[in-house]
Each structure stands twice: as structure tokens, then as C-alpha cells.
Amino acid sequence: MNAEARVHVLFVCMGNICRSPTAEGVFRHLVRAEGYDRAIQIDSAGTHGYHIGQPPDPRARATALMRGIDLSDLRARRVAKEDFEIYDYVLAMDRDNYEDLLAFCPAQHRQKLRLFMDFAPDLGIGEVPDPYYGGAGGFEQVFDMVEAAALGLLDDIRRRWP
């Protein structure tokens, strides 16, 4: 954990091998490019423990790499109770995972929970679809959605944490 960070962001999907590590990698890349890497701590996790310790799905890694983002250092983990204490933003990829987080989150931290796509309202898409059972095109679509939401998230952080 970056002790100097002022803002802490956690991306969450079900298994932490497709959507949330893609979001972590895209946002990490954006934050570094904008010079905020010391101010913003970024991580991802899953609501389920299916893939703990595993790297992101090879299709997610390949899609990200084609766009200049390396996800190879990421490993899946499960959301822990202390995450709600640490993170200022706990961002679910879809409503099912949002509901799982809401049931697990202590009441005093529920204001931290959001759907990630709330940060890309112009797309008119409320959830990031799970590409796991689809082809490579689904990973491309997820990447595009995540990029748009990541830009909106960074704008929100700049406004709320000047």
C-alpha cells in the first residue's frame, strides 16, 4: 500500500481475473500518465474466491497489452472487511457484485460503494458485462468501457480531492 496516497480506489468484479484487473490496469496507466501515481492507490479484488493468487485471464492480459497496458503483475484476491476501511472508492463492475458488496460492507462505509460505470454516464451503460464466457470481442468491449469510466473517475477524484 502506498502510504503517501491521499485517495484509495478498489475495483471489484466476481473473480478478479477479467473486469476488475482490467480496470485496475487501465486506471493505473491513466494515473501514471497524469502524474498522480503517488496520490492515488489502486487495487482490485473479487467478491468470490474462485481464482485467488491467479493472474488475470489471458484474454484480458492480451487485450490490455495490445493497448500498451501490462497486467502481468496483478494477482486475484477476494474482498476483505478491511478494504472498506482503507478504500475511498469501492467500485463494482455490475449490480450483482454491488449487491454482494453492500451485504458485506459495514454500514458506516456504504457511501464508498458505487457502480464503476456511474463515471461514464454518457455511454448509457450501467454495468460492465462479464466477458469470461465470450470471445475476444467481449474483452475489447470491456476495455473500451473501462477506459471511458476511468477518465470519469479521475475527473471525480480531481473535483473531490483537490
C-alpha positions in Angstrom: 0.0 0.0 0.0 1.2 3.5 -0.9 1.4 5.3 2.5 1.6 8.6 0.7 -1.6 8.1 -1.3 -4.4 10.5 -0.5 -7.1 8.6 -2.4 -7.6 4.8 -2.5 -9.6 3.1 -5.2 -10.7 -0.6 -5.3 -12.2 -2.1 -8.4 -14.4 -5.2 -7.8 -15.8 -8.0 -10.0 -16.7 -11.6 -9.2 -13.5 -13.5 -9.7 -10.9 -10.7 -10.1 -9.5 -12.1 -13.3 -11.3 -10.1 -16.1 -13.1 -6.9 -15.4 -11.6 -5.5 -12.2 -7.9 -6.2 -13.0 -8.5 -4.6 -16.4 -10.0 -1.6 -14.6 -7.0 -1.6 -12.2 -4.5 -1.7 -15.1 -6.3 1.0 -17.2 -6.7 3.3 -14.2 -3.1 2.7 -13.0 -1.9 3.6 -16.5 -4.0 6.7 -16.7 -3.0 7.8 -13.2 0.7 7.4 -14.0 0.4 9.3 -17.3 -1.3 12.2 -15.5 1.3 12.2 -12.7 -1.0 11.1 -9.9 0.7 7.8 -9.1 1.9 9.0 -5.7 -1.5 10.4 -4.7 -3.8 7.6 -5.8 -3.5 4.0 -4.6 -5.2 1.4 -6.9 -6.2 -2.2 -6.4 -8.7 -4.8 -7.4 -10.5 -7.7 -5.8 -13.3 -10.2 -6.3 -16.4 -10.9 -4.4 -15.7 -14.6 -4.7 -12.5 -16.6 -4.1 -12.5 -18.7 -7.2 -9.2 -17.5 -8.6 -7.2 -16.3 -5.6 -3.5 -15.9 -6.5 -4.0 -16.3 -10.2 -3.1 -13.7 -12.8 -5.8 -12.1 -15.0 -7.4 -14.1 -17.7 -5.0 -14.5 -20.7 -7.6 -12.7 -23.0 -7.7 -9.7 -20.6 -3.9 -9.6 -20.5 -3.7 -9.8 -24.3 -6.3 -7.1 -24.9 -4.6 -4.8 -22.4 -1.1 -5.5 -23.8 -2.3 -4.7 -27.3 -3.2 -1.3 -25.9 0.1 -0.8 -24.1 -1.0 -1.9 -20.6 0.7 -4.7 -18.8 -1.5 -6.7 -16.3 1.0 -9.5 -15.7 1.9 -8.3 -12.2 -1.7 -8.5 -10.9 -3.0 -11.4 -8.9 -6.6 -12.2 -7.9 -7.7 -11.7 -4.3 -11.0 -11.6 -2.5 -12.5 -8.5 -1.0 -11.8 -8.3 2.8 -13.6 -6.4 5.5 -10.6 -4.1 6.0 -10.9 -2.9 2.4 -14.0 -0.9 3.3 -11.8 0.9 5.9 -8.9 1.5 3.5 -10.6 2.5 0.2 -12.4 5.7 -0.5 -13.9 4.3 -3.7 -15.1 0.6 -3.8 -16.3 0.3 -7.4 -18.4 -2.7 -8.6 -18.4 -3.8 -12.2 -22.1 -4.8 -12.1 -25.2 -4.8 -9.9 -24.8 -8.4 -8.7 -21.3 -7.6 -7.3 -22.6 -4.3 -6.0 -25.3 -6.2 -4.0 -22.7 -8.7 -2.7 -20.5 -5.8 -1.6 -23.4 -4.0 0.0 -24.3 -7.1 2.1 -20.7 -7.4 3.2 -19.9 -3.7 3.8 -20.2 -2.1 7.3 -23.0 0.5 7.3 -20.6 3.4 8.0 -18.8 2.8 4.7 -21.7 2.2 2.3 -21.3 5.7 0.8 -18.0 4.4 -0.7 -19.8 1.8 -2.9 -20.6 2.7 -6.5 -21.1 1.1 -9.8 -18.0 1.8 -11.9 -20.0 2.8 -15.0 -21.6 5.6 -13.0 -18.4 7.5 -14.0 -19.2 7.2 -17.7 -22.9 8.3 -17.8 -22.7 9.4 -21.5 -22.3 5.7 -22.5 -25.7 5.0 -21.1 -24.5 1.6 -19.8 -24.9 0.8 -16.2 -22.8 -2.3 -15.9 -19.5 -3.8 -17.3 -20.5 -7.1 -18.8 -18.5 -10.2 -17.8 -16.6 -11.3 -20.9 -15.4 -14.6 -19.3 -17.6 -16.9 -21.4 -17.4 -15.0 -24.6 -14.8 -14.4 -27.2 -12.0 -11.8 -27.6 -14.5 -9.2 -28.7 -16.1 -9.1 -25.3 -12.7 -8.2 -23.8 -12.3 -5.4 -26.3 -15.7 -4.0 -25.4 -14.9 -4.2 -21.7 -11.6 -2.4 -22.2 -13.4 0.5 -24.1 -16.0 0.8 -21.3 -13.4 0.7 -18.6 -11.3 3.4 -20.4 -14.3 5.8 -20.5 -15.2 5.2 -16.8 -11.6 5.6 -15.8 -11.5 9.1 -17.3 -14.7 10.0 -15.5 -13.4 8.6 -12.2 -10.2 10.6 -12.4 -12.2 13.7 -13.1 -14.3 12.9 -10.0 -11.2 12.4 -7.9 -9.8 15.8 -9.1 -13.0 17.5 -8.1 -13.4 15.8 -4.7 -9.8 15.6 -3.6 -8.1 18.8 -4.9 
